[in-house]
Structure formats: structure tokens, C-alpha cells
Amino acid sequence: MSTNSTNHRINGRPDFVKLQSAILGEVVRPGGSTFDEDRLAKNLRYASEPAAIVHAASAADVATAVRFGRAAGLELAVRSGGHSIPGYSGVDGGLVIDLSQLKAISIDAATRTARVQAGATSADLAPAAHAYGLALSTGDTGSVGLGGLVTGGGIGFLARKYGLAIDSLLAAQVVTADGEIVRASATENADLFWAIRGGGGNFGIVTEFEFQMAPVGAVYGGALVLPATRDVIRRYLELSDAAPDELTIISFVMFAPPAPFVPEERVGELSLNMLVVYCGDPADGEAVLQPFRDLAPAIADTLAPMPYPAIYEYLKVAEIPGRVVVRSQMSYEISDDTLDVILKSMETAPSPLTLVNLRVYGGAMGRVAPDATAFVHRDKKYMTSVIVHWDEETDDAKALAWAQALFEYIRPEGAGVYANFLDREGERRVSEAYAGATLARLAAVKAKYDPDNDFHRNQNVKPSVVQSTARAA
Ligand SMILES: Cc1cc2nc3c(=O)[nH]c(=O)nc-3n(C[C@H](O)[C@H](O)[C@H](O)COP(=O)(O)OP(=O)(O)OC[C@H]3O[C@@H](n4cnc5c(N)ncnc54)[C@H](O)[C@@H]3O)c2cc1C
């Protein structure tokens, strides 16, 4: 450490005045006019009361905040979009390093590359890139921050054609635990570059990403909402699996939402709500989607040529802060038994916004070697996520019990989990995210870049020098 703890405390307390004088951004403390708003996570189950929130205005601010926090003995939390499912981007009594103002995006049309600060969201990037006929494979919800999404992997509407967000990552600027600003790429700090592609926030704070962008302009897509029966869901899974890479569908077994495109009399009906992106010729997309349309008379159908960013209009509801529980797994199979139990469970759903998210992957995402990045689940075909959103704290027990019960039922079919869809579920589940040799390799990188585990508010990988021999060069 280059900092001295006595310089960062006054009368035994962290000297936040000193921190404020050292940065361009703003330090917000309890009692500050925006503190109550700033401290809230999107998942209100995990509201926290930090000692201070640093709104960083530069990578240098981030580095200063890291050095200050460590020297002052403050627990660190890192926040970009604030959508952490387990609420790890808040911390009681600690220092939240908030990157949400670091949103600069610069696009080089000639090389089809983009430099994007980590506080930008999918909804910030998609329209900026669309102006150049480009897109990045990110996630399904516009307000999710790239800082958290990309470091975990980033699985969205272009995954089958262009892979995960990390598969388009060329380099990143990272603030390490000792407050250094370094670059990570295939040729610079290659071990760090490997680890931040799927290993989450364990290894440092990414301040900027450099991406290879994909040539995506107009797509054929929108929402196709069908009645949810076992046969419809089964055929949807089969058709998605057999479809060309251009087609990625993110679907939800849910009650038809009160959206403008759903006829009023059908709102609340149990449905398979498919959010569709076909990123090729729209005429081909229409043909590829016809068998899906033929599965059943639609409750709603908005499929049409549209600009790619328009897909982010469909999950605005997921952007609203509320109480959320998620239980998720990857798998090679989804059995009829699982589909039956999902449908049966929905009869006792604890809230109107109860969802079972089904995703069919493969394609480009599946063709990357499992050890090329820290996201190992390349060969899994499916992801099933039980998700409940609700409002009142008094409903917590009901919602959590329902989600856990359904998850326990489908769990024997599971073969790992995507780290970004984990809640606070313990070390064993973290090891399911980093299966095989990956956890040991991550632990060795952690020992090199964050030996004291200062970045531990995440799906935590503990530093391990013992395992360092397992680390690839
Ligand atoms: C409604 C919703 C929809 C989602 N949809 C998808 C989806 O389609 N695809 C998908 O892949 N994921 C999805 N996710 C999961 C999402 O990727 C994770 O929750 C992600 O961590 C959120 O990132 P954030 O920056 O918004 O969150 P934050 O709460 O700001 O951060 C979450 C964690 O990420 C780490 N982190 C944040 N910023 C940085 C940084 N700059 N550098 C290093 N580490 C950092 C920290 O460990 C932090 O605790 C979804 C989540 C929600 C709540």
C-alpha cells in the first residue's frame, strides 16, 4: 500500500473531507441531500447504509477512492448500474465506489470498435452504436450497467450470433486493489484479462471497456406472446435450438403483462412471453419465426422489422427498483417434468410479476472454448431462472419460499450457474459458477491482483497462492 492509514482518518474516523478534496467527483455522506436516493440498490431487499458514496468522475477518482478506502479501513463496494441481484454493490458502513457517471462512449466506425466507460448501460450504448449500424451483445434490460454485466459475462439478445459481451471485449482499463490503473488485454496483463471476462468484480474495478462491435442495424423482432402450455414451451425450446444463430429469444413463463400490445381481456393469462431478435435479413427473420407463430393463436404479436435498440422497450418493468429473488441454473436438458412443475407452480405464484425465464443458447456463445474466459458454461444449452418481483417487505417470506421450492424441484437437472444470476447463495453455488479448474485459476489471479480480498462484495473468489501453480500462463 502506498497510503498510510493515519493520513486518512481524523479523530479515528475516515477523513472524507480529504477524500473530497482529492477527487473531481462527489462524496455523498449520510445527511447529504441525495444520500437517501443514492444509497438505494435496485433490489430493495438489500438496502444498505454506507459511510459514504463516491461518485467517480474519472478513473483517477476510482483509484483515489480505492486507496483511501483501504487506508481508512473501509469495506469497499463497487457500483455501476446498481442491478446486483444479491445487492453486493451496497455496503453498510463502508465505501461505495459508484461509476454511474462514467458513461462516455466513443465509437470508431472504421474499425467497428467502441470505448465505453463502465457506468454506461445497455440502453446508453445501444442507440449510440445504432447510429453507426453497430451493436454489442449485452443483456436484456436497458438499465443494467456494463460494469457488472460484462465482468460477469453478459448474455443477451445477440448471444447466439455474436456470443457473450466478453467475447467482444478487446481490452479494459482496470483499477487494481493497490490503486494502480492498468490495461488488460490479450497482450497486457493477460491473466487479468482472462479473469475479468466472467470472474466478476473480484479482480479490480473496470473503468473502461474496448469492444469489437457487431454490424447490427435493423432486426426482425419484438414480442410473441403465446398461451403457456407444456407443448408450446417444448416446441419453442426445440425450434430455438434448431434455429439459425441469427435468432436469439429470451422468454418468460409469466402472466400476460398490462402492456399496450396485450389486449386488455388477455392481461393476466398464463403465457409464454418471447422477446425475439433475429439479427439478419428481416425477410429471413419472418420466415424463421413462422413456425413459432404457428404454435398457437397468439395473445400478442408485435414481431416486425425494427431498430435493434427498440428491444429494450420491452423490459422497462425490470428496471424499476423493487424486491427481487432469483434462483437460476444452466442445464443440458429441460424435461417435460420440469415444464409441468413450472406451469403447476405458477398457479400459486406469489406476485403478479412472477417469471420463469427460459433461454436457449448455443450458437456463437457455445463455440468459445470453456477455458478461453472465466465463463465456463459454454456447452450448456439452457438457462432457467426463477424470478419473483414484489413490493412489500411483509411478502418476503412467501416470495422467497416459493422461488426456493420451485428451484429445489428443478435443481437435479442443473449443471452450473451463471455468476451474474446468483443471489446470496453461498460458496458452493459460487463454485458451480466457476466449475472445473476455473475456480483455482481465478483464485491464483486473485492472489496476484487482490491478495487481501478487498474486492469481496461479489460472488467471491478467495485469493489462493497454494493454487497458483494451476494458473495458466
Ligand atoms: C432486471 C435484471 C435483468 C438482467 N438481465 C441480464 C441479462 O439479460 N444478461 C446478463 O448477462 N445479465 C443480466 N442480469 C444480471 C446482471 O448482469 C448483473 O446483475 C450485473 O451484476 C448488474 O450489473 P450492474 O452494473 O447494473 O450492477 P451493480 O449493482 O452496479 O454491480 C454488481 C456487481 O458487479 C461488480 N461490478 C460493478 N461494476 C463493476 C466495475 N466497473 N468493475 C468491476 N466490477 C464491477 C461488483 O461486484 C458489483 O457488486 C440482469 C439483472 C437484473 C436485475
The ligand as an ORCA input file, in Angstrom:
! r2SCAN-3c Opt
* xyz 0 1
  C     -33.535     -6.925    -14.199
  C     -32.254     -7.645    -14.485
  C     -32.029     -8.166    -15.759
  C     -30.842     -8.808    -16.045
  N     -30.641     -9.316    -17.298
  C     -29.447     -9.850    -17.620
  C     -29.193    -10.345    -18.925
  O     -30.049    -10.336    -19.809
  N     -27.972    -10.839    -19.191
  C     -26.986    -10.870    -18.261
  O     -25.895    -11.288    -18.584
  N     -27.209    -10.445    -17.001
  C     -28.413     -9.943    -16.664
  N     -28.653     -9.543    -15.391
  C     -27.621     -9.747    -14.368
  C     -26.666     -8.570    -14.381
  O     -25.700     -8.790    -15.388
  C     -25.957     -8.467    -13.016
  O     -26.911     -8.248    -12.022
  C     -24.906     -7.367    -13.044
  O     -24.007     -7.579    -11.973
  C     -25.516     -5.992    -12.897
  O     -24.562     -5.027    -13.216
  P     -24.731     -3.535    -12.675
  O     -23.503     -2.795    -13.030
  O     -26.045     -2.990    -13.091
  O     -24.834     -3.816    -11.124
  P     -24.104     -3.231     -9.848
  O     -25.061     -3.481     -8.745
  O     -23.664     -1.833    -10.076
  O     -22.841     -4.145     -9.697
  C     -22.984     -5.527     -9.432
  C     -21.632     -6.111     -9.125
  O     -20.837     -6.093    -10.292
  C     -19.495     -5.766     -9.973
  N     -19.174     -4.516    -10.667
  C     -19.989     -3.480    -10.935
  N     -19.344     -2.552    -11.625
  C     -18.087     -3.000    -11.797
  C     -16.951     -2.476    -12.442
  N     -16.985     -1.286    -13.047
  N     -15.807     -3.196    -12.427
  C     -15.760     -4.403    -11.819
  N     -16.823     -4.951    -11.194
  C     -17.976     -4.247    -11.194
  C     -19.419     -5.627     -8.467
  O     -19.008     -6.863     -7.920
  C     -20.840     -5.340     -8.080
  O     -21.178     -5.812     -6.781
  C     -29.844     -8.936    -15.051
  C     -30.073     -8.428    -13.768
  C     -31.265     -7.796    -13.480
  C     -31.506     -7.283    -12.099
*
